[in-house]
C-alpha cells in the first residue's frame, strides 16, 4: 500500500468551472492533494473571507477525516470523493437544520443510483447504504447567527475506487466493488454529484419540504421493518422505524410505545 502521508499538503488546483451544468454548486472548486479535513478547511475559508455559495473544497486525501460525532473516516489517497460544499441556507431556522441532512442524503442517493443496479438506501442520520454496506458518509456543520442558519458546510465522503477497508464499524463498499471492479473517473463523477446536490438544494430553497421528506422516507433504510436495536447501555430491543420527527430524531415503535432517538442514542444491530 502506498504511503498516504507523503502527499504534500498544498493546493493542487483552483478552478472556476464555467462549463459545469449547474447554477452555482461547484462553480468555484478548490482541489487539494491533502488536507486535515475538507470541512475544517471550509470553516477556515469562511472565517477569513466570503466564499460564494456553492464553493467546494475537495481533497485527494484527508489526514484527519471525521464521520458523525467524531468518528474516524478512512479513505485511501486518490481513490474516493472527499469534499465539502459551502451553502448559505438563511431561509431555514435552526430547528429546521435536519432538512439539510434530508436534502443532501437524497442528493447523494440520487447520484449513486445512476451508477448502480442495486437499491440505494439512506441510513439515518446520514449514511448512504447499498446491500447493507456503507457507500458514503455525510457530515454537516452549521453556523448560526441569531435565529437563522448563517452558513452550512456539507461534508461528503464517497467510496469510489477503493476496494479494501479498515476501521469501519459498518461493512463498507465502493462503486468499484459494486460494479465488478470497474474503475471510475473521479472528476466526472464529482461534476455529476454537483448537479445532483444543486437539484435537491433548489427543491429545499423552494420550500418543497413535504416532497423531500416523502422521498427521504421512501429511501430510509429499514423503514417500517422490524429490526433489532441497541441502546448505549447495551440493552437490546425489537422495534420498527416509523419516521423522522420535526427535530430530525428517529422514531421507533417498540413494545412500550413510540420513542424518539437522537444521534448516538441508538445503535442498529
The 8 nearest C-alpha neighbors of each residue, nearest first, counted from 0:
[[1, 2, 3, 75, 76, 163, 4, 161],
 [0, 2, 3, 76, 75, 4, 5, 6],
 [3, 1, 4, 5, 0, 6, 76, 75],
 [2, 4, 5, 1, 76, 6, 75, 60],
 [5, 3, 6, 2, 62, 7, 33, 60],
 [4, 6, 3, 2, 7, 8, 1, 33],
 [5, 7, 4, 33, 8, 3, 32, 2],
 [8, 6, 9, 5, 33, 32, 4, 10],
 [9, 7, 33, 34, 32, 6, 10, 31],
 [10, 8, 7, 31, 11, 32, 33, 34],
 [9, 11, 31, 12, 30, 32, 8, 13],
 [10, 12, 31, 30, 32, 9, 13, 29],
 [11, 13, 30, 10, 29, 14, 31, 28],
 [14, 12, 29, 28, 30, 11, 15, 10],
 [15, 13, 28, 27, 16, 12, 29, 26],
 [14, 16, 27, 26, 17, 28, 13, 25],
 [17, 15, 26, 19, 18, 14, 27, 25],
 [16, 18, 19, 15, 26, 20, 27, 14],
 [19, 17, 16, 20, 21, 26, 15, 22],
 [20, 18, 16, 17, 21, 26, 190, 25],
 [19, 21, 18, 194, 22, 190, 17, 191],
 [22, 20, 19, 23, 194, 24, 197, 193],
 [21, 23, 24, 20, 26, 197, 19, 25],
 [22, 24, 53, 26, 21, 25, 52, 197],
 [25, 23, 53, 26, 193, 197, 21, 22],
 [24, 26, 27, 55, 28, 53, 54, 193],
 [27, 25, 16, 23, 15, 24, 28, 17],
 [28, 26, 15, 54, 25, 14, 55, 16],
 [27, 29, 55, 14, 25, 13, 54, 56],
 [28, 30, 13, 56, 57, 55, 12, 14],
 [29, 31, 57, 12, 11, 58, 56, 13],
 [32, 30, 10, 58, 11, 33, 9, 57],
 [31, 33, 59, 58, 11, 8, 9, 60],
 [34, 32, 8, 60, 31, 58, 61, 59],
 [35, 33, 61, 36, 8, 62, 58, 37],
 [34, 36, 62, 63, 61, 64, 37, 33],
 [37, 35, 64, 34, 61, 39, 38, 63],
 [36, 38, 40, 39, 83, 82, 56, 41],
 [39, 37, 41, 40, 36, 83, 154, 42],
 [38, 40, 42, 36, 41, 37, 43, 35],
 [39, 41, 43, 37, 42, 38, 44, 36],
 [40, 42, 38, 44, 43, 39, 37, 45],
 [43, 41, 39, 45, 40, 44, 46, 38],
 [42, 44, 40, 46, 41, 45, 39, 47],
 [45, 43, 41, 42, 46, 47, 48, 40],
 [46, 44, 42, 48, 43, 47, 49, 41],
 [45, 47, 43, 44, 48, 42, 49, 41],
 [46, 48, 44, 45, 43, 49, 42, 50],
 [49, 47, 45, 44, 46, 50, 43, 51],
 [48, 50, 45, 51, 47, 44, 46, 52],
 [51, 49, 48, 54, 52, 45, 44, 85],
 [50, 52, 54, 53, 49, 85, 27, 86],
 [53, 51, 86, 54, 85, 87, 50, 23],
 [52, 54, 24, 23, 85, 25, 86, 84],
 [53, 55, 27, 85, 52, 25, 51, 84],
 [56, 54, 84, 28, 25, 83, 29, 53],
 [57, 55, 29, 83, 82, 37, 30, 28],
 [58, 56, 82, 30, 81, 29, 31, 55],
 [59, 57, 31, 60, 32, 33, 81, 30],
 [58, 60, 77, 32, 76, 33, 31, 81],
 [59, 61, 76, 33, 58, 32, 77, 34],
 [62, 60, 34, 35, 36, 64, 63, 33],
 [61, 63, 35, 64, 34, 60, 36, 33],
 [64, 62, 35, 61, 36, 65, 71, 72],
 [65, 63, 72, 36, 61, 71, 62, 35],
 [66, 64, 71, 72, 70, 69, 63, 67],
 [65, 67, 70, 71, 72, 69, 138, 68],
 [66, 68, 69, 70, 138, 65, 137, 136],
 [69, 67, 70, 66, 263, 65, 262, 138],
 [68, 70, 67, 65, 66, 71, 64, 72],
 [69, 71, 66, 65, 67, 68, 72, 64],
 [72, 70, 65, 66, 64, 69, 73, 63],
 [71, 73, 64, 65, 66, 74, 70, 63],
 [74, 72, 71, 166, 75, 165, 64, 164],
 [75, 73, 76, 72, 79, 60, 61, 158],
 [76, 74, 78, 77, 161, 60, 73, 3],
 [77, 75, 60, 59, 78, 3, 74, 79],
 [76, 78, 59, 79, 60, 75, 80, 32],
 [77, 79, 160, 161, 76, 75, 159, 80],
 [80, 78, 159, 158, 157, 77, 160, 81],
 [79, 81, 157, 156, 82, 158, 159, 185],
 [82, 80, 156, 58, 57, 155, 79, 157],
 [83, 81, 57, 155, 56, 37, 154, 58],
 [82, 84, 154, 153, 56, 55, 37, 38],
 [83, 85, 55, 153, 152, 54, 53, 86],
 [84, 86, 152, 53, 54, 52, 151, 55],
 [87, 85, 52, 151, 53, 150, 88, 152],
 [86, 88, 150, 89, 149, 151, 52, 85],
 [89, 87, 90, 91, 86, 150, 148, 149],
 [88, 90, 148, 91, 149, 87, 147, 150],
 [89, 91, 88, 92, 204, 147, 148, 87],
 [92, 90, 89, 88, 95, 148, 147, 93],
 [91, 93, 147, 95, 94, 148, 146, 90],
 [94, 92, 96, 95, 148, 147, 91, 146],
 [93, 95, 92, 96, 246, 97, 245, 91],
 [96, 94, 92, 93, 97, 98, 91, 246],
 [95, 97, 98, 93, 94, 99, 92, 91],
 [98, 96, 100, 99, 247, 95, 101, 246],
 [99, 97, 101, 96, 100, 95, 102, 208],
 [98, 100, 102, 97, 101, 96, 103, 139],
 [101, 99, 97, 103, 98, 102, 104, 125],
 [100, 102, 98, 104, 99, 103, 105, 215],
 [101, 103, 99, 105, 100, 104, 199, 98],
 [102, 104, 106, 100, 105, 101, 99, 107],
 [105, 103, 101, 107, 106, 102, 100, 108],
 [104, 106, 108, 102, 103, 107, 109, 101],
 [105, 107, 196, 103, 109, 195, 108, 104],
 [106, 108, 110, 104, 109, 105, 111, 103],
 [107, 109, 105, 111, 110, 106, 119, 112],
 [110, 108, 106, 112, 107, 111, 105, 195],
 [109, 111, 107, 108, 112, 113, 192, 195],
 [112, 110, 108, 113, 114, 109, 107, 115],
 [111, 113, 115, 109, 114, 110, 108, 119],
 [112, 114, 111, 110, 115, 109, 116, 108],
 [115, 113, 112, 111, 116, 174, 110, 178],
 [116, 114, 112, 117, 113, 111, 177, 178],
 [115, 117, 118, 114, 112, 113, 177, 119],
 [118, 116, 115, 119, 129, 130, 112, 177],
 [117, 119, 129, 120, 116, 112, 130, 115],
 [120, 118, 129, 128, 108, 112, 117, 127],
 [119, 121, 218, 128, 220, 219, 127, 129],
 [122, 120, 127, 219, 220, 218, 126, 128],
 [121, 123, 126, 220, 125, 127, 124, 219],
 [124, 122, 125, 121, 126, 219, 249, 220],
 [123, 125, 122, 126, 262, 100, 121, 249],
 [126, 124, 123, 137, 122, 104, 136, 100],
 [127, 125, 136, 122, 135, 121, 137, 128],
 [126, 128, 121, 135, 134, 120, 133, 122],
 [127, 129, 133, 120, 132, 134, 131, 119],
 [128, 130, 119, 132, 131, 120, 118, 133],
 [129, 131, 132, 128, 117, 118, 119, 133],
 [130, 132, 129, 128, 133, 170, 169, 171],
 [133, 131, 171, 170, 129, 128, 130, 172],
 [132, 134, 171, 128, 135, 172, 127, 170],
 [133, 135, 172, 128, 127, 173, 158, 157],
 [136, 134, 157, 127, 156, 133, 126, 158],
 [135, 137, 126, 156, 155, 125, 127, 157],
 [138, 136, 155, 125, 154, 126, 156, 139],
 [137, 139, 154, 67, 153, 66, 155, 140],
 [140, 138, 153, 152, 154, 141, 137, 151],
 [139, 141, 152, 151, 153, 138, 142, 38],
 [142, 140, 151, 150, 143, 152, 139, 148],
 [141, 143, 150, 149, 148, 151, 140, 144],
 [144, 142, 148, 149, 147, 141, 145, 150],
 [145, 143, 149, 147, 148, 146, 142, 150],
 [144, 146, 147, 143, 148, 149, 93, 92],
 [145, 147, 144, 92, 93, 148, 143, 149],
 [148, 146, 92, 144, 145, 89, 93, 143],
 [147, 149, 143, 89, 150, 93, 142, 92],
 [148, 150, 143, 142, 144, 89, 147, 87],
 [151, 149, 87, 142, 148, 86, 141, 88],
 [150, 152, 141, 86, 140, 85, 87, 142],
 [151, 153, 85, 140, 84, 139, 83, 154],
 [152, 154, 139, 84, 83, 138, 151, 155],
 [153, 155, 83, 138, 137, 139, 38, 82],
 [156, 154, 137, 82, 81, 83, 136, 153],
 [155, 157, 81, 136, 135, 80, 137, 82],
 [156, 158, 135, 80, 79, 159, 134, 155],
 [159, 157, 173, 79, 134, 135, 161, 160],
 [158, 160, 174, 79, 173, 175, 161, 157],
 [161, 159, 78, 175, 182, 79, 173, 162],
 [162, 160, 78, 159, 163, 158, 173, 79],
 [161, 163, 176, 160, 164, 173, 175, 172],
 [164, 162, 161, 165, 172, 171, 75, 173],
 [165, 163, 171, 162, 166, 167, 73, 161],
 [166, 164, 167, 163, 73, 171, 168, 74],
 [165, 167, 168, 73, 164, 71, 72, 169],
 [168, 166, 169, 165, 170, 171, 164, 73],
 [167, 169, 166, 170, 171, 165, 70, 133],
 [168, 170, 167, 171, 133, 132, 131, 166],
 [169, 171, 132, 133, 167, 168, 172, 131],
 [172, 170, 133, 132, 134, 169, 164, 167],
 [171, 173, 134, 132, 133, 176, 158, 170],
 [174, 172, 158, 159, 176, 175, 134, 177],
 [173, 175, 159, 177, 176, 178, 160, 158],
 [174, 176, 180, 160, 181, 178, 173, 177],
 [177, 175, 173, 180, 178, 174, 179, 162],
 [176, 178, 174, 175, 179, 173, 172, 115],
 [177, 179, 175, 176, 181, 180, 174, 115],
 [180, 178, 176, 181, 177, 175, 174, 182],
 [179, 181, 175, 176, 178, 182, 177, 160],
 [180, 182, 175, 178, 179, 183, 176, 174],
 [183, 181, 175, 160, 180, 184, 159, 174],
 [184, 182, 185, 181, 160, 159, 175, 188],
 [183, 185, 187, 186, 188, 182, 189, 160],
 [184, 186, 188, 187, 189, 183, 80, 79],
 [187, 185, 189, 188, 184, 190, 191, 80],
 [188, 186, 190, 189, 185, 184, 191, 183],
 [189, 187, 185, 191, 186, 190, 192, 184],
 [188, 190, 192, 186, 187, 191, 185, 193],
 [189, 191, 193, 187, 192, 188, 186, 194],
 [190, 192, 194, 188, 193, 189, 187, 195],
 [191, 193, 189, 195, 190, 194, 110, 188],
 [194, 192, 190, 196, 191, 195, 24, 25],
 [193, 195, 191, 197, 192, 196, 21, 198],
 [194, 196, 192, 106, 198, 193, 197, 110],
 [197, 195, 106, 193, 199, 198, 194, 200],
 [196, 198, 200, 194, 199, 195, 201, 24],
 [197, 199, 195, 201, 196, 200, 194, 202],
 [198, 200, 202, 196, 201, 197, 102, 106],
 [201, 199, 197, 203, 202, 198, 196, 204],
 [202, 200, 204, 203, 198, 199, 197, 205],
 [203, 201, 199, 205, 200, 204, 207, 198],
 [204, 202, 200, 206, 201, 205, 207, 208],
 [203, 205, 201, 206, 202, 200, 90, 207],
 [204, 206, 202, 203, 207, 201, 208, 200],
 [207, 205, 203, 204, 208, 202, 209, 201],
 [208, 206, 202, 210, 203, 209, 205, 211],
 [207, 209, 211, 206, 210, 212, 203, 98],
 [208, 210, 212, 211, 207, 213, 206, 214],
 [211, 209, 213, 208, 212, 207, 214, 215],
 [210, 212, 208, 214, 213, 209, 215, 207],
 [211, 213, 215, 209, 214, 210, 208, 216],
 [212, 214, 210, 216, 215, 211, 209, 217],
 [213, 215, 217, 211, 212, 216, 210, 218],
 [216, 214, 212, 218, 217, 213, 219, 211],
 [217, 215, 219, 213, 218, 214, 212, 242],
 [216, 218, 214, 215, 219, 213, 222, 212],
 [217, 219, 120, 215, 216, 121, 220, 214],
 [220, 218, 216, 121, 222, 217, 120, 215],
 [219, 221, 122, 120, 121, 222, 218, 123],
 [222, 220, 224, 223, 219, 240, 226, 225],
 [221, 223, 240, 224, 219, 220, 241, 216],
 [224, 222, 240, 239, 241, 221, 225, 242],
 [225, 223, 221, 222, 239, 226, 240, 238],
 [226, 224, 239, 238, 237, 223, 227, 240],
 [227, 225, 237, 238, 224, 239, 228, 221],
 [226, 228, 237, 268, 236, 238, 235, 267],
 [229, 227, 267, 268, 236, 235, 266, 237],
 [228, 230, 235, 266, 234, 265, 233, 268],
 [229, 231, 265, 234, 232, 233, 266, 235],
 [230, 232, 233, 264, 265, 229, 266, 234],
 [233, 231, 230, 234, 229, 235, 264, 265],
 [234, 232, 230, 231, 229, 235, 266, 228],
 [235, 233, 230, 229, 232, 236, 231, 228],
 [236, 234, 229, 228, 230, 233, 227, 237],
 [237, 235, 228, 227, 238, 229, 234, 253],
 [236, 238, 227, 226, 228, 253, 225, 235],
 [239, 237, 253, 225, 252, 226, 251, 236],
 [238, 240, 225, 252, 251, 224, 223, 241],
 [241, 239, 251, 222, 223, 250, 242, 252],
 [240, 242, 250, 251, 223, 239, 222, 252],
 [243, 241, 250, 240, 249, 244, 216, 222],
 [242, 244, 249, 248, 250, 247, 245, 241],
 [243, 245, 247, 248, 246, 242, 250, 249],
 [246, 244, 247, 243, 248, 95, 94, 97],
 [247, 245, 244, 248, 94, 97, 95, 243],
 [248, 246, 97, 244, 245, 243, 249, 261],
 [249, 247, 261, 260, 244, 243, 246, 259],
 [248, 250, 243, 260, 259, 242, 251, 261],
 [249, 251, 259, 242, 241, 243, 258, 240],
 [252, 250, 240, 239, 258, 257, 241, 238],
 [251, 253, 257, 239, 238, 256, 258, 240],
 [254, 252, 238, 256, 255, 257, 237, 251],
 [253, 255, 256, 252, 238, 237, 257, 236],
 [254, 256, 253, 257, 252, 258, 238, 236],
 [257, 255, 253, 252, 254, 258, 251, 238],
 [256, 258, 252, 251, 253, 250, 259, 255],
 [259, 257, 251, 250, 252, 256, 260, 253],
 [258, 260, 250, 249, 248, 251, 261, 257],
 [261, 259, 249, 248, 264, 265, 250, 258],
 [262, 260, 248, 264, 263, 249, 259, 265],
 [261, 263, 264, 260, 265, 124, 248, 68],
 [262, 264, 265, 261, 266, 231, 68, 260],
 [265, 263, 261, 262, 260, 231, 230, 266],
 [264, 266, 230, 263, 229, 260, 231, 267],
 [267, 265, 229, 228, 268, 230, 264, 263],
 [266, 268, 228, 229, 265, 227, 226, 230],
 [267, 228, 227, 266, 229, 226, 235, 265]]
